[in-house]
Amino acid sequence: MSGQAIGLKRRDLLKLIAAGVAVPSAMVASGCVSTGSKTAGHIVVIGGGFGGGSAARYLKRYNPDLAVTMIEPKTSYITCPGSNWVIGGEAKMATITHDYKAVRNNGVTVVHDTVKSVDTTAKTLQLAGGKTLNYDKVVVSPGIDFKWNEIEGATPDIAAKTPHAWKAGDQTLLLRKQLQAMPEDGTFIMVAPPNPFRCPPGPYERASMVAHYMTQYKPGARLIILDQKDEFSKQALFMQGWKENYGERIQWIAKTDGGEAVGIDADKKVVRTTLGSFEGDVINYIPPQKAGQLAQDMGLADKSGFCPINQKTFASKQINDVYVIGDAAIASPMPKSAHSSTSHGKIVAANIVLEMAGEPTIAAKNVNTCYSLIAPDYGISVAAVFDMVDGEIERIEASRGISRMDATRQERRLEANYARGWYRSITDEVWG
């Protein structure tokens, strides 16, 4: 084979890497992708969610010679996608809980510990358990944390009484138990967060699942959404679906219409807004959000609370040889979603492999798909492809797809099935 032909083959492989396509092992072994060295470098991935899990697995897929260590305190990961289904009684916690067996089987060293500190000059990480790790590059995927005290009474301790359930796990179960215990004619109040936040359609899918539960077990109950903004993702589709499935059970109050929360009394279960006070039997207060605490501690975040990055490579703009992906990264106009995070993970893996091999990085396309259940047999979705334009992520408008407003009930039923299929597919890719 001529040198020109090898070069063309290599370029094609790099395009596949950038697109997140699995590279056949025979091609990797041939040296087209791998650096060919058993001491190719050590990459540490902090965080075992959709972003971190995707990055770790694709780093090993793109270059098996790399040593890849994932640091994740939890021995099993409970996903936020699907957690609304648990709250509404349409899924079990076991369905949305995943272990790291397959990640290990793919050659990733998984360490269940917490990062205590990072010395980005010496390139070392100190773990809470006492172990020190050296790294060549580190990928930080810390998810989100909350901005407490943004309104009066909204301190961290109220989560035990007014659960946010925006980190799946115990909070998910607590909110479900509160829903189950509320009176048959009770009031469920949700305080939806301001932008930007994890999973833009999430609060409204949750409202849908709660309303679905109410139709079965709390026929006289109602749900009020007090919103910190004036519009939300897939708004027209949600409102159409709410009317079709739940009549007037769900009331949405926009920020400018008095929905802006200014105070909360967790003991009395009262939310004060610019319109007045709302008393409920269950209060689901979802706080404003920022990048996970580790990102704050490392100095990766700016005054927005999130992490500025080179949107081509996901390299931090703050610290060399550190990359930030997932909900913590400023990757707008991409939404902060599970699908976005897995897309980030593939791209950061590709570009780290290329950088470690002395190759130019690639401006790859990102993808996002987001399904929401309005009822168990009624789904909606939005999808888009994102390209790089002048060094910034930009949505390809022709690629944007959203469920039709005039879809039939059968089409909505199919989308509900697609939502479950999407969940199985994406979690299998990360943990399966």
BAVO-585821 format. One record per residue (C-alpha): x, y negated, z. Coordinates in steps of 0.2 Angstrom, whole numbers, padded with zeros to 4 digits, always signed. Example, Ala and Ser with C-alpha at 12.3 -4.5 7.8 and 13.67 -1.06 7.14 Angstrom:
# BAVO-585821
+0062+0022+0039;+0068+0005+0036;
***
This chain:
# BAVO-585821
+0000+0000+0000;+0007-0017-0005;+0011-0031+0008;-0003-0041+0001;-0015-0027+0003;-0010-0025+0021;-0012-0044+0024;-0030-0043+0017;-0034-0028+0027;-0028-0038+0043;-0038-0053+0039;-0053-0042+0037;-0050-0034+0054;-0048-0051+0062;-0065-0056+0055;-0073-0041+0062;-0065-0045+0079;-0071-0062+0079;-0089-0056+0075;-0088-0044+0090;-0088-0029+0079;-0081-0013+0086;-0064-0009+0077;-0062+0009+0074;-0049+0017+0085;-0039+0023+0070;-0037+0006+0063;-0031+0000+0081;-0019+0014+0082;-0011+0009+0065;-0005-0007+0072;-0017-0018+0062;-0024-0025+0079;-0013-0019+0093;+0003-0027+0097;+0010-0009+0097;+0018-0012+0115;+0014-0002+0130;+0018-0018+0140;+0007-0029+0130;+0002-0039+0145;-0010-0040+0159;-0026-0049+0158;-0037-0051+0174;-0056-0053+0172;-0064-0061+0187;-0083-0056+0187;-0092-0041+0182;-0108-0048+0175;-0113-0049+0157;-0098-0061+0152;-0085-0052+0162;-0090-0035+0158;-0091-0039+0140;-0074-0047+0140;-0065-0033+0149;-0072-0019+0138;-0068-0029+0122;-0051-0033+0127;-0047-0014+0129;-0056-0011+0113;-0047-0024+0103;-0030-0019+0110;-0029-0003+0120;-0011-0007+0125;-0016-0022+0136;-0018-0019+0155;-0035-0026+0160;-0041-0027+0178;-0058-0033+0182;-0061-0040+0200;-0079-0039+0205;-0085-0038+0224;-0101-0028+0221;-0100-0009+0217;-0116-0010+0207;-0122-0025+0197;-0141-0030+0198;-0145-0040+0182;-0156-0056+0182;-0163-0051+0166;-0177-0039+0171;-0178-0045+0188;-0194-0055+0184;-0202-0038+0179;-0197-0031+0196;-0206-0046+0205;-0221-0043+0194;-0221-0025+0198;-0217-0019+0180;-0200-0012+0184;-0190-0005+0198;-0174-0011+0205;-0165+0005+0200;-0169+0000+0182;-0159-0016+0183;-0145-0009+0193;-0129-0004+0184;-0112+0004+0190;-0095+0002+0183;-0091+0021+0179;-0092+0018+0160;-0081+0002+0162;-0067+0012+0170;-0069+0026+0157;-0065+0013+0144;-0048+0010+0152;-0052-0005+0163;-0045-0005+0181;-0060-0011+0192;-0056-0018+0209;-0070-0021+0221;-0064-0036+0230;-0066-0055+0231;-0053-0067+0224;-0047-0077+0239;-0035-0089+0229;-0027-0091+0212;-0010-0098+0210;-0010-0104+0191;+0008-0109+0192;+0015-0093+0198;+0000-0084+0189;-0005-0073+0204;-0021-0069+0212;-0023-0066+0231;-0037-0054+0235;-0047-0055+0251;-0041-0037+0255;-0023-0043+0255;-0018-0037+0237;-0009-0049+0226;-0010-0047+0207;+0001-0055+0193;-0007-0059+0177;-0003-0066+0160;-0020-0073+0156;-0036-0074+0167;-0054-0074+0162;-0066-0082+0174;-0084-0077+0173;-0091-0082+0190;-0109-0085+0185;-0118-0099+0194;-0120-0107+0212;-0132-0119+0219;-0133-0137+0222;-0141-0138+0239;-0147-0154+0248;-0152-0162+0231;-0169-0165+0239;-0174-0167+0257;-0174-0151+0267;-0166-0140+0253;-0152-0133+0263;-0144-0116+0260;-0153-0108+0274;-0171-0110+0267;-0168-0096+0254;-0173-0084+0268;-0190-0092+0268;-0192-0100+0251;-0182-0087+0240;-0175-0093+0224;-0172-0075+0217;-0160-0083+0204;-0146-0071+0209;-0154-0054+0208;-0154-0042+0222;-0161-0045+0240;-0169-0061+0235;-0178-0052+0221;-0186-0040+0234;-0189-0054+0246;-0199-0064+0233;-0209-0048+0228;-0213-0044+0246;-0219-0062+0249;-0230-0061+0233;-0237-0044+0239;-0241-0051+0256;-0250-0067+0251;-0269-0069+0253;-0280-0064+0238;-0284-0082+0235;-0267-0088+0239;-0256-0101+0231;-0239-0097+0224;-0228-0113+0221;-0213-0113+0210;-0201-0127+0209;-0192-0126+0192;-0174-0133+0191;-0167-0147+0181;-0156-0144+0166;-0144-0136+0164;-0147-0119+0173;-0146-0101+0170;-0159-0093+0158;-0169-0108+0152;-0185-0097+0149;-0183-0088+0166;-0194-0098+0177;-0208-0097+0165;-0207-0078+0162;-0207-0077+0181;-0223-0087+0182;-0230-0075+0169;-0226-0060+0178;-0232-0067+0195;-0249-0071+0186;-0250-0054+0179;-0248-0047+0196;-0261-0059+0203;-0274-0053+0190;-0272-0035+0197;-0271-0038+0216;-0274-0056+0220;-0289-0061+0209;-0292-0078+0217;-0274-0083+0218;-0266-0097+0207;-0249-0103+0203;-0242-0120+0202;-0226-0125+0193;-0218-0141+0199;-0205-0145+0186;-0190-0156+0188;-0190-0159+0169;-0203-0164+0156;-0201-0149+0144;-0195-0131+0144;-0189-0117+0132;-0202-0109+0121;-0215-0121+0130;-0229-0120+0116;-0228-0101+0116;-0228-0099+0135;-0243-0111+0136;-0252-0102+0123;-0249-0085+0131;-0254-0091+0148;-0271-0097+0141;-0274-0081+0132;-0269-0069+0146;-0272-0079+0162;-0285-0093+0158;-0282-0108+0170;-0273-0098+0183;-0256-0106+0180;-0254-0125+0182;-0238-0133+0175;-0234-0151+0181;-0221-0160+0172;-0208-0171+0180;-0216-0188+0174;-0233-0181+0179;-0228-0180+0197;-0220-0163+0197;-0203-0169+0202;-0199-0162+0220;-0192-0174+0232;-0193-0164+0248;-0197-0146+0255;-0202-0140+0272;-0198-0121+0272;-0207-0118+0288;-0223-0126+0284;-0222-0121+0265;-0224-0138+0259;-0216-0146+0244;-0217-0165+0242;-0216-0173+0225;-0218-0190+0217;-0237-0185+0215;-0240-0180+0233;-0238-0164+0244;-0242-0146+0239;-0244-0132+0251;-0243-0114+0246;-0242-0097+0253;-0226-0093+0244;-0213-0106+0239;-0201-0101+0225;-0188-0115+0226;-0175-0113+0212;-0161-0126+0216;-0151-0136+0203;-0136-0126+0198;-0117-0127+0195;-0103-0115+0190;-0099-0102+0203;-0089-0107+0218;-0073-0099+0212;-0073-0111+0197;-0075-0125+0209;-0061-0119+0220;-0049-0117+0206;-0053-0135+0199;-0060-0128+0183;-0076-0138+0184;-0079-0157+0180;-0091-0169+0188;-0106-0160+0180;-0102-0145+0191;-0098-0134+0175;-0082-0130+0166;-0076-0139+0151;-0068-0127+0138;-0060-0127+0121;-0076-0120+0113;-0066-0111+0100;-0056-0100+0112;-0065-0103+0129;-0049-0108+0136;-0051-0120+0151;-0047-0138+0147;-0041-0140+0165;-0028-0126+0167;-0017-0116+0155;-0020-0098+0152;-0037-0098+0161;-0053-0095+0151;-0070-0098+0157;-0085-0089+0150;-0104-0086+0153;-0115-0097+0163;-0101-0107+0171;-0094-0113+0154;-0100-0129+0145;-0104-0120+0129;-0119-0131+0124;-0129-0131+0113;-0129-0112+0118;-0140-0108+0132;-0134-0101+0148;-0140-0083+0145;-0135-0065+0146;-0134-0063+0127;-0123-0079+0126;-0112-0073+0140;-0109-0056+0131;-0105-0066+0115;-0093-0077+0124;-0084-0061+0131;-0081-0054+0114;-0074-0070+0107;-0063-0073+0122;-0057-0055+0121;-0053-0057+0102;-0044-0073+0104;-0033-0068+0119;-0028-0052+0109;-0023-0063+0094;-0014-0075+0105;-0004-0061+0114;+0000-0054+0097;+0007-0071+0091;-0008-0073+0079;-0018-0088+0075;-0035-0089+0085;-0051-0088+0076;-0067-0099+0076;-0080-0086+0078;-0099-0087+0077;-0108-0085+0093;-0126-0077+0094;-0140-0078+0107;-0156-0069+0108;-0169-0072+0122;-0185-0061+0125;-0198-0066+0138;-0213-0056+0144;-0229-0066+0146;-0238-0049+0150;-0232-0031+0149;-0239-0030+0132;-0236-0048+0126;-0218-0054+0122;-0210-0069+0114;-0193-0073+0108;-0180-0085+0102;-0164-0082+0093;-0150-0092+0085;-0132-0091+0077;-0119-0104+0082;-0104-0109+0072;-0089-0120+0075;-0089-0137+0067;-0075-0149+0070;-0070-0139+0086;-0087-0139+0094;-0101-0126+0094;-0115-0130+0083;-0132-0121+0080;-0134-0115+0062;-0152-0122+0060;-0156-0110+0046;-0153-0096+0058;-0165-0101+0072;-0179-0089+0074;-0194-0091+0086;-0210-0081+0088;-0224-0087+0077;-0238-0096+0086;-0251-0087+0075;-0244-0070+0078;-0257-0056+0081;-0259-0047+0097;-0250-0032+0089;-0235-0043+0085;-0234-0049+0103;-0235-0030+0109;-0221-0026+0097;-0211-0040+0104;-0214-0034+0122;-0207-0017+0116;-0192-0026+0108;-0189-0035+0124;-0186-0019+0133;-0176-0012+0119;-0165-0027+0120;-0162-0025+0138;-0157-0007+0136;-0146-0011+0122;-0136-0025+0130;-0134-0017+0147;-0128-0001+0138;-0115-0012+0129;-0108-0019+0145;-0111-0005+0158;-0116+0010+0148;
***
